[in-house]
């Protein structure tokens, strides 16, 4: 039996990068998947491709930073799929600047998506999970949320905040049959990273003890493990998937 057979998953930021790799991984493990993303053109094309391959998947345009957008689309998912068993809070953005140069707008944009977005999705979807006495919530943190990073005050604040929220929700929801965990990726070879100068990519590889960047599938595998029954006694944890960069 596949590890996510008969499960319904919502994956935010699911149209590309780590999110898209996770969507494909979950589908191949038997889940039905609601792909949530702000980008309609990429999201619909991706979901339609997977539908044509025979998978049970649908795209929804969702602004996770907007509570009503989340609430409305949760209702649509319930109408189509009947329930939600798994939530992967994968959506995130960066707006990097040093403290001196960071504007209130840059600060707030990242807070809205990376922190408030995680709250919005978890607050609404957890109610469905509580009613059924089962659920898996997996939050995307980052290695920089554990150790900080130059020029990323806003991003680090959100990724550290996600770890804190994960611990709180693990305490609050554990007795309701819901596991809440986080994943902290290191340097991952997403399209955004691949667009960086070769010198920067080489520096990332040299900093990582395994001598390479991670692949989106490496993070998708971690999400899959935490979403599966193999991780049924893991709660409130932050799993670092970083090639050993924090050693």
Backbone bond lengths (Angstrom), bond angles and torsions (degrees), N, CA, C in turn:
res aa  C-N    CA-C-N  psi(-1)  N-CA   C-N-CA  omega(-1)  CA-C   N-CA-C  phi
1 X - - - 1.468 - - 1.524 110.30 -
2 X 1.305 116.59 138.06 1.454 120.92 178.54 1.530 110.71 -69.29
3 X 1.329 115.95 152.08 1.464 120.69 -169.80 1.531 114.51 -68.06
4 X 1.326 117.40 -24.51 1.473 119.95 -179.65 1.525 111.51 -119.07
5 X 1.304 116.48 27.82 1.462 121.50 -179.75 1.523 110.99 -55.01
6 X 1.350 116.12 129.75 1.469 123.35 176.17 1.525 113.88 67.62
7 X 1.321 117.82 15.95 1.459 121.51 177.00 1.531 109.79 -99.73
8 X 1.339 115.37 149.94 1.467 121.94 176.62 1.520 108.55 -113.56
9 X 1.321 116.52 126.03 1.457 121.31 -177.32 1.521 111.60 -120.10
10 X 1.322 115.54 140.54 1.461 123.09 168.67 1.521 106.96 -106.25
11 X 1.334 116.72 125.02 1.459 121.27 179.45 1.524 108.47 -122.24
12 X 1.325 116.64 113.32 1.465 120.55 -179.57 1.529 109.68 -83.70
13 X 1.328 115.09 151.29 1.460 119.00 -173.87 1.510 110.53 59.66
14 X 1.335 115.88 36.97 1.452 121.21 -169.26 1.509 116.36 -89.75
15 X 1.324 118.28 2.88 1.465 119.85 -173.08 1.516 114.43 -88.02
16 X 1.334 117.21 -16.36 1.455 118.59 -178.01 1.527 110.36 -156.23
17 X 1.327 116.20 169.85 1.450 121.60 175.49 1.517 113.50 61.39
18 X 1.317 116.05 -137.44 1.460 122.21 -179.31 1.521 110.56 -60.96
19 X 1.324 116.87 -38.43 1.463 120.43 179.90 1.511 112.31 -61.51
20 X 1.332 117.20 -44.48 1.468 121.09 -179.85 1.520 110.90 -65.98
21 X 1.323 117.20 -40.41 1.470 120.68 177.19 1.519 110.45 -61.85
22 X 1.339 115.98 -36.19 1.462 120.62 179.40 1.518 111.35 -70.28
23 X 1.317 116.49 -41.49 1.467 120.44 176.91 1.527 109.80 -56.36
24 X 1.313 117.39 -49.75 1.461 121.07 -178.15 1.527 111.38 -64.15
25 X 1.328 116.38 -39.71 1.460 120.86 179.34 1.528 110.93 -63.38
26 X 1.317 116.87 -45.48 1.465 121.27 -178.80 1.532 111.12 -65.93
27 X 1.326 116.02 -41.57 1.470 119.60 178.58 1.527 111.28 -61.46
28 X 1.308 115.68 -43.12 1.462 119.93 179.82 1.523 112.55 -67.07
29 X 1.344 116.22 -19.87 1.460 120.68 177.42 1.528 112.07 -96.79
30 X 1.344 116.55 13.42 1.454 120.49 170.68 1.507 117.33 99.03
31 X 1.332 118.48 -0.60 1.465 121.12 -178.68 1.525 111.59 -80.25
32 X 1.335 115.49 154.82 1.463 122.27 162.81 1.520 105.84 -93.48
33 X 1.329 117.54 139.73 1.461 119.51 -170.89 1.523 112.27 -130.34
34 X 1.335 114.65 132.12 1.460 122.61 169.47 1.526 107.48 -98.63
35 X 1.326 115.50 114.20 1.461 121.57 179.83 1.517 108.30 -88.14
36 X 1.324 117.05 115.52 1.461 121.65 178.36 1.523 109.19 -105.83
37 X 1.329 115.96 129.84 1.459 120.21 177.64 1.521 108.33 -161.14
38 X 1.309 116.10 158.09 1.462 121.24 178.47 1.521 111.39 -83.66
39 X 1.343 116.68 -22.55 1.467 122.20 -175.30 1.526 110.12 -89.95
40 X 1.327 116.73 104.89 1.463 121.84 -176.43 1.517 112.46 -67.23
41 X 1.317 117.64 -46.93 1.463 120.72 -173.55 1.524 111.50 -61.69
42 X 1.318 116.87 -46.46 1.464 120.35 179.83 1.523 110.44 -70.83
43 X 1.334 116.32 -41.99 1.456 121.01 -176.49 1.514 113.74 -63.93
44 X 1.319 116.18 -45.67 1.470 119.64 -178.94 1.529 111.10 -67.77
45 X 1.315 116.83 -40.77 1.467 120.62 178.74 1.531 110.43 -61.79
46 X 1.319 116.77 -43.61 1.465 122.22 -179.41 1.525 111.06 -64.70
47 X 1.336 116.33 -48.64 1.469 120.31 -178.81 1.531 111.63 -64.67
48 X 1.327 117.02 -40.52 1.474 120.32 179.77 1.525 111.35 -63.70
49 X 1.326 116.68 -39.37 1.467 120.92 176.72 1.530 110.14 -58.93
50 X 1.325 116.33 -45.08 1.468 120.67 -178.45 1.528 111.47 -69.67
51 X 1.321 116.25 -37.02 1.475 119.99 175.82 1.527 110.73 -60.51
52 X 1.318 116.05 -42.58 1.457 120.77 179.70 1.525 112.29 -65.04
53 X 1.324 115.89 -20.39 1.459 120.82 176.62 1.529 111.57 -87.48
54 X 1.347 115.85 -0.02 1.456 120.18 175.05 1.510 116.40 97.95
55 X 1.335 117.11 8.38 1.457 119.97 -178.87 1.520 111.64 -88.55
56 X 1.346 115.94 154.01 1.458 122.25 177.61 1.522 108.63 -91.63
57 X 1.315 116.26 93.25 1.457 122.03 -172.95 1.513 109.70 -146.52
58 X 1.334 116.21 145.28 1.467 120.96 176.38 1.520 109.45 -140.90
59 X 1.326 115.10 150.02 1.462 121.22 177.56 1.522 110.24 -100.96
60 X 1.330 115.63 140.45 1.463 122.24 174.80 1.528 108.18 -132.08
61 X 1.327 116.22 130.00 1.459 118.85 174.46 1.525 108.24 -80.41
62 X 1.316 115.76 116.19 1.461 121.24 -175.49 1.522 109.78 -133.82
63 X 1.322 115.72 132.86 1.461 122.12 168.95 1.524 106.64 -99.24
64 X 1.333 117.14 100.46 1.464 119.96 -173.61 1.527 112.53 -63.90
65 X 1.321 116.78 -21.55 1.462 119.88 179.79 1.522 112.42 -75.82
66 X 1.336 116.74 -10.64 1.460 122.39 -178.52 1.529 109.57 -106.72
67 X 1.316 116.85 114.03 1.460 121.86 -174.67 1.524 112.04 -57.92
68 X 1.323 117.41 -41.82 1.462 120.83 -178.66 1.520 112.10 -68.67
69 X 1.328 116.51 -36.06 1.463 120.15 175.76 1.520 110.19 -61.02
70 X 1.323 116.34 -42.84 1.462 120.73 178.84 1.523 110.35 -65.50
71 X 1.323 116.42 -48.22 1.472 120.61 -177.20 1.530 111.00 -60.08
72 X 1.316 116.72 -45.57 1.464 121.33 -179.22 1.521 111.55 -61.96
73 X 1.320 115.97 -41.58 1.464 119.18 -177.48 1.521 112.90 -77.71
74 X 1.309 117.74 -25.64 1.467 119.78 171.06 1.525 109.32 -62.34
75 X 1.319 116.16 -43.21 1.468 120.07 177.62 1.527 111.28 -60.70
76 X 1.327 117.31 -38.95 1.468 121.22 178.49 1.529 111.38 -65.85
77 X 1.327 115.96 -40.60 1.467 119.88 178.80 1.528 110.68 -64.42
78 X 1.330 116.24 -43.38 1.468 120.44 179.07 1.523 110.28 -62.69
79 X 1.331 115.88 -39.83 1.466 120.35 179.31 1.531 110.86 -63.27
80 X 1.336 117.03 -38.55 1.464 120.67 -177.01 1.523 113.36 -83.86
81 X 1.334 116.66 -44.50 1.462 120.48 -171.41 1.536 113.79 -106.06
82 X 1.340 117.41 -15.25 1.460 120.41 175.79 1.504 115.64 93.96
83 X 1.332 118.14 -27.65 1.461 121.12 -178.14 1.519 109.03 -165.13
84 X 1.338 116.58 178.39 1.466 122.71 171.29 1.530 107.06 -137.35
85 X 1.329 115.86 122.62 1.463 121.58 -179.85 1.525 112.89 -101.96
86 X 1.329 115.71 -31.12 1.468 121.26 -172.32 1.525 109.06 -133.99
87 X 1.326 115.99 134.81 1.459 122.14 173.26 1.520 108.33 -123.89
88 X 1.330 116.09 122.18 1.466 121.25 173.79 1.524 107.26 -110.12
89 X 1.320 116.13 108.07 1.464 122.02 178.35 1.523 109.09 -84.08
90 X 1.325 114.93 80.88 1.462 121.45 -173.22 1.533 113.23 -99.97
91 X 1.329 118.25 -20.73 1.469 121.03 -175.64 1.525 111.45 -61.27
92 X 1.329 115.60 138.33 1.461 119.23 178.06 1.516 110.93 -167.78
93 X 1.338 115.76 156.66 1.460 121.90 178.06 1.528 109.57 -135.52
94 X 1.323 115.93 162.18 1.462 121.59 171.88 1.521 109.35 -123.36
95 X 1.314 115.28 145.08 1.468 123.06 172.87 1.526 105.92 -143.08
96 X 1.335 116.25 75.14 1.456 121.18 -168.03 1.528 113.07 -76.10
97 X 1.329 114.69 143.37 1.464 122.80 173.63 1.525 107.66 -171.58
98 X 1.326 116.41 152.26 1.463 119.12 174.42 1.533 108.92 -68.74
99 X 1.309 115.44 163.52 1.470 120.28 -179.69 1.528 111.21 -54.43
100 X 1.316 116.60 -40.66 1.458 121.14 -178.87 1.523 111.95 -62.20
101 X 1.330 116.74 -36.79 1.462 121.69 -173.58 1.528 113.85 -98.90
102 X 1.335 117.36 -7.79 1.464 119.35 -176.14 1.525 110.84 -75.54
103 X 1.323 115.59 122.92 1.462 120.91 179.04 1.527 109.78 -87.19
104 X 1.327 117.25 160.32 1.466 119.59 174.71 1.527 112.28 -56.65
105 X 1.345 116.29 -32.80 1.470 119.86 -179.97 1.532 111.06 -66.60
106 X 1.335 117.08 -44.54 1.462 121.05 178.44 1.523 110.92 -62.96
107 X 1.318 115.84 -41.09 1.469 120.83 177.28 1.531 110.74 -59.50
108 X 1.332 115.51 -50.88 1.465 120.03 -172.30 1.519 112.96 -70.06
109 X 1.325 117.50 -35.14 1.466 120.34 179.57 1.521 111.34 -58.26
110 X 1.311 116.05 -44.65 1.464 120.50 -178.59 1.529 110.93 -72.52
111 X 1.305 117.24 -40.45 1.472 120.72 176.77 1.525 110.08 -59.53
112 X 1.327 116.61 -43.50 1.471 121.11 -176.46 1.525 112.53 -60.03
113 X 1.331 116.63 -44.40 1.472 120.11 -176.65 1.531 111.00 -83.45
114 X 1.332 116.72 -52.61 1.463 120.74 -168.66 1.520 114.27 -76.91
115 X 1.322 117.36 -26.27 1.463 120.03 -177.00 1.529 111.10 -113.02
116 X 1.337 116.35 -56.64 1.464 119.25 178.91 1.523 110.53 -63.79
117 X 1.331 117.66 -36.33 1.462 120.84 178.40 1.511 112.19 -61.21
118 X 1.324 117.13 -40.86 1.468 121.49 177.62 1.524 110.31 -65.44
119 X 1.341 116.10 -41.49 1.467 119.62 176.47 1.526 111.20 -61.84
120 X 1.333 117.16 -48.82 1.467 120.89 -176.97 1.523 111.59 -56.16
121 X 1.326 116.11 -51.04 1.469 120.23 -177.25 1.528 111.37 -65.03
122 X 1.314 116.29 -43.27 1.466 119.84 -176.74 1.518 111.71 -71.03
123 X 1.321 117.09 -38.36 1.466 120.25 -178.32 1.528 110.78 -62.56
124 X 1.319 116.26 -43.33 1.471 120.57 -176.72 1.529 111.14 -77.68
125 X 1.315 117.00 -48.85 1.472 119.79 -174.63 1.518 111.86 -71.46
126 X 1.328 117.92 -29.86 1.471 119.59 178.46 1.521 111.84 -61.69
127 X 1.326 117.50 -28.20 1.468 120.04 178.82 1.529 111.10 -63.66
128 X 1.332 115.69 -37.50 1.468 120.70 176.83 1.522 109.86 -66.51
129 X 1.325 116.02 -42.16 1.456 120.91 -179.78 1.530 111.71 -66.18
130 X 1.320 116.45 -38.90 1.469 120.52 178.96 1.525 110.34 -61.78
131 X 1.328 116.29 -42.85 1.467 120.75 -178.99 1.527 111.91 -61.22
132 X 1.334 116.60 -35.79 1.466 119.76 -178.04 1.531 112.58 -93.62
133 X 1.339 116.45 -9.25 1.461 120.05 178.47 1.508 114.24 72.83
134 X 1.353 115.75 26.40 1.462 119.98 -178.33 1.517 109.90 -158.36
135 X 1.328 115.77 141.91 1.457 119.11 173.08 1.513 112.32 175.38
136 X 1.329 115.46 159.70 1.455 123.34 175.97 1.526 107.61 -131.10
137 X 1.321 116.59 120.37 1.459 121.41 174.82 1.526 107.51 -115.05
138 X 1.335 115.85 125.75 1.460 121.52 -177.75 1.528 107.74 -125.70
139 X 1.321 115.82 122.22 1.460 121.54 -175.03 1.524 111.45 -109.15
140 X 1.327 115.94 137.20 1.464 121.03 177.86 1.517 109.96 -84.93
141 X 1.333 115.54 111.44 1.453 120.86 170.28 1.529 107.14 -100.52
142 X 1.317 117.93 -143.70 1.462 122.15 178.62 1.514 108.48 -167.96
143 X 1.309 115.42 155.76 1.464 119.45 175.10 1.525 110.58 -58.15
144 X 1.337 117.08 -30.37 1.470 119.11 -179.98 1.530 111.71 -73.01
145 X 1.324 116.38 -20.36 1.457 119.80 174.29 1.507 112.17 -70.34
146 X 1.319 116.41 -21.79 1.464 121.46 177.35 1.525 112.53 -90.12
147 X 1.342 116.68 -34.03 1.459 119.77 -169.69 1.529 114.71 -127.60
148 X 1.339 117.56 -1.06 1.455 120.02 179.46 1.521 112.28 78.71
149 X 1.336 115.53 166.43 1.460 120.92 177.30 1.516 109.64 -161.98
150 X 1.304 115.90 138.82 1.463 122.30 -179.40 1.524 110.34 -57.50
151 X 1.329 117.43 132.18 1.456 122.29 172.55 1.509 115.33 78.12
152 X 1.345 117.04 15.97 1.465 119.49 -176.96 1.531 111.64 -132.11
153 X 1.303 117.05 44.77 1.464 120.56 -179.46 1.521 112.02 -52.10
154 X 1.330 116.48 -49.29 1.465 120.49 -176.51 1.527 111.55 -67.36
155 X 1.324 116.27 -47.28 1.473 120.95 -177.66 1.534 110.72 -64.08
156 X 1.312 116.15 -46.16 1.468 120.32 179.67 1.527 110.70 -62.20
157 X 1.326 116.97 -41.10 1.467 120.21 178.72 1.525 111.00 -58.77
158 X 1.340 115.93 -42.03 1.471 118.41 -179.25 1.522 111.49 -70.10
159 X 1.325 117.59 -41.21 1.458 120.15 -176.22 1.532 111.80 -73.40
160 X 1.331 116.97 -30.22 1.471 120.06 171.09 1.518 109.81 -70.51
161 X 1.324 116.03 -39.81 1.464 120.91 178.26 1.514 112.18 -62.40
162 X 1.333 117.40 -37.72 1.461 121.61 178.05 1.528 110.85 -61.54
163 X 1.329 116.70 -39.85 1.465 120.04 177.77 1.524 110.29 -63.45
164 X 1.333 116.53 -42.26 1.459 120.14 177.80 1.518 112.51 -62.95
165 X 1.323 116.92 -45.17 1.465 120.81 178.50 1.524 111.05 -63.07
166 X 1.327 116.31 -38.21 1.466 120.44 178.53 1.522 111.05 -58.45
167 X 1.328 116.81 -43.42 1.470 120.48 179.61 1.528 111.43 -66.10
168 X 1.321 116.44 -41.45 1.474 119.92 179.03 1.524 110.77 -63.14
169 X 1.323 116.47 -48.09 1.467 120.24 -176.97 1.519 111.57 -68.28
170 X 1.332 117.05 -32.42 1.468 119.85 175.85 1.529 110.01 -60.57
171 X 1.322 116.49 -39.63 1.469 120.86 177.32 1.529 111.58 -69.76
172 X 1.309 116.08 -43.48 1.464 120.09 -175.87 1.525 113.10 -72.53
173 X 1.327 116.41 -36.62 1.466 120.32 -169.56 1.523 114.23 -104.58
174 X 1.322 117.02 -12.51 1.454 120.08 -177.18 1.517 113.38 -55.32
175 X 1.330 116.85 -43.62 1.469 120.54 -179.30 1.531 112.23 -72.85
176 X 1.332 115.43 -8.82 1.472 120.12 176.75 1.529 111.81 -92.77
177 X 1.337 116.14 4.61 1.462 119.64 -179.94 1.518 114.31 87.16
178 X 1.339 115.78 18.37 1.465 120.27 -175.66 1.524 109.89 -116.60
179 X 1.326 115.69 125.46 1.466 121.33 174.27 1.527 108.96 -92.79
180 X 1.323 116.16 133.52 1.466 121.12 177.83 1.527 108.39 -126.30
181 X 1.325 116.44 119.84 1.459 121.81 -178.84 1.520 110.46 -139.62
182 X 1.327 115.51 167.75 1.463 120.99 178.85 1.521 109.63 -127.91
183 X 1.319 114.99 156.61 1.457 122.71 173.53 1.522 107.74 -121.49
184 X 1.344 116.19 134.31 1.464 120.98 -179.76 1.530 109.26 -115.55
185 X 1.333 117.07 93.28 1.469 119.81 179.80 1.528 111.74 -70.84
186 X 1.335 114.74 153.13 1.452 121.31 169.07 1.515 109.62 -93.07
187 X 1.336 116.61 -139.04 1.457 120.71 179.32 1.527 109.33 -79.81
188 X 1.331 116.80 116.12 1.458 122.76 -175.18 1.526 109.73 -116.33
189 X 1.323 115.99 138.31 1.474 121.87 -176.08 1.523 111.44 -79.94
190 X 1.322 116.22 65.83 1.462 121.40 172.72 1.529 108.71 -83.05
191 X 1.321 116.31 171.87 1.465 120.01 179.27 1.529 110.97 -59.74
192 X 1.336 116.54 -35.82 1.462 120.79 -179.88 1.529 110.50 -63.97
193 X 1.317 116.91 -42.50 1.460 120.87 -179.77 1.531 110.59 -71.15
194 X 1.334 116.24 -40.74 1.470 119.95 -179.55 1.528 111.92 -61.18
195 X 1.327 117.09 -24.57 1.467 121.27 -179.57 1.530 112.48 -79.12
196 X 1.335 116.75 -8.53 1.461 120.64 179.28 1.528 110.58 -72.68
197 X 1.338 117.21 159.74 1.470 120.00 177.59 1.529 111.06 -57.71
198 X 1.321 115.49 145.21 1.468 121.35 -178.70 1.526 111.82 -55.27
199 X 1.321 116.16 -35.59 1.465 120.85 -179.03 1.532 110.82 -63.26
200 X 1.324 116.36 -38.69 1.470 120.96 179.84 1.527 110.26 -69.38
201 X 1.336 116.00 -42.35 1.466 120.33 178.54 1.525 110.44 -61.68
202 X 1.323 115.82 -42.35 1.467 120.33 179.11 1.522 111.05 -62.41
203 X 1.322 116.60 -39.08 1.464 120.92 178.26 1.528 110.61 -63.31
204 X 1.358 116.66 -40.93 1.466 120.78 177.93 1.527 110.54 -61.45
205 X 1.329 115.66 -43.90 1.464 120.25 -179.75 1.519 111.06 -63.07
206 X 1.330 116.42 -41.19 1.468 120.47 -178.80 1.526 111.95 -67.03
207 X 1.323 117.01 -29.88 1.463 121.04 179.64 1.531 112.44 -75.97
208 X 1.319 116.01 -19.63 1.459 120.98 -176.43 1.529 109.77 -92.76
209 X 1.340 118.61 120.42 1.466 120.90 -177.55 1.525 114.91 -53.63
210 X 1.337 118.14 -31.15 1.455 119.69 178.04 1.526 112.53 -75.57
211 X 1.333 116.91 -8.69 1.459 120.83 173.64 1.506 115.55 76.64
212 X 1.336 117.10 19.96 1.470 119.94 178.57 1.516 109.35 -154.21
213 X 1.323 114.98 164.09 1.450 120.07 170.25 1.520 109.46 -77.37
214 X 1.321 116.42 153.67 1.455 119.80 171.56 1.510 110.16 -74.63
215 X 1.321 116.18 159.51 1.457 122.79 175.44 1.533 109.11 -102.87
216 X 1.339 118.24 152.33 1.468 119.45 176.79 1.521 112.51 -51.20
217 X 1.328 116.54 -34.20 1.473 120.40 179.70 1.518 112.09 -64.31
218 X 1.342 117.72 -28.01 1.464 120.25 177.68 1.527 110.95 -63.45
219 X 1.313 116.37 -38.86 1.467 120.20 178.49 1.519 110.14 -76.57
220 X 1.331 116.49 -38.54 1.469 120.49 176.65 1.524 110.89 -58.71
221 X 1.328 116.84 -38.26 1.464 120.57 177.92 1.522 111.37 -63.28
222 X 1.329 116.44 -38.53 1.466 120.37 178.46 1.527 110.44 -67.73
223 X 1.326 116.85 -43.29 1.462 120.56 175.75 1.529 110.60 -58.47
224 X 1.337 115.76 -44.26 1.459 120.43 -179.19 1.524 111.17 -61.01
225 X 1.314 116.73 -45.88 1.462 120.37 179.22 1.525 110.99 -58.01
226 X 1.330 116.94 -47.79 1.464 120.30 -177.71 1.523 112.13 -69.59
227 X 1.329 117.33 -24.01 1.469 121.29 177.76 1.522 112.15 -82.25
228 X 1.323 117.13 -15.42 1.462 121.38 -174.49 1.527 111.41 -90.39
229 X 1.326 115.00 168.76 1.461 119.88 177.64 1.527 112.00 -72.75
230 X 1.323 117.42 -12.78 1.459 120.91 174.78 1.527 111.60 -62.90
231 X 1.330 116.17 -22.72 1.468 121.27 -179.17 1.531 111.74 -107.61
232 X 1.314 116.83 26.92 1.471 120.37 -172.87 1.524 113.93 -65.97
233 X 1.351 117.79 -19.52 1.462 119.64 179.26 1.529 111.73 -107.99
234 X 1.326 116.17 15.68 1.468 121.10 175.48 1.517 107.96 -102.84
235 X 1.325 116.11 122.94 1.470 120.61 -175.39 1.518 109.38 -151.04
236 X 1.341 116.61 128.43 1.455 121.39 178.75 1.509 113.50 80.40
237 X 1.331 118.18 13.10 1.455 122.42 -177.06 1.522 111.96 -92.34
238 X 1.316 115.65 155.29 1.459 122.42 170.12 1.511 107.69 -118.38
239 X 1.329 116.22 112.45 1.457 122.45 -177.01 1.530 109.12 -92.39
240 X 1.324 117.12 114.93 1.455 121.24 176.99 1.517 110.08 -81.73
241 X 1.320 116.05 126.27 1.467 122.24 177.68 1.525 105.16 -125.44
242 X 1.325 115.43 84.66 1.467 119.85 -165.91 1.514 114.47 -140.82
243 X 1.334 118.04 10.12 1.452 119.87 179.56 1.510 114.31 68.71
244 X 1.332 116.25 12.03 1.471 120.65 178.84 1.502 114.88 89.14
245 X 1.325 117.56 16.37 1.453 120.38 -174.01 1.532 113.76 -64.25
246 X 1.328 116.34 -22.62 1.477 118.70 -176.73 1.520 112.88 -91.53
247 X 1.325 117.91 1.49 1.478 120.65 179.28 1.525 110.07 -65.04
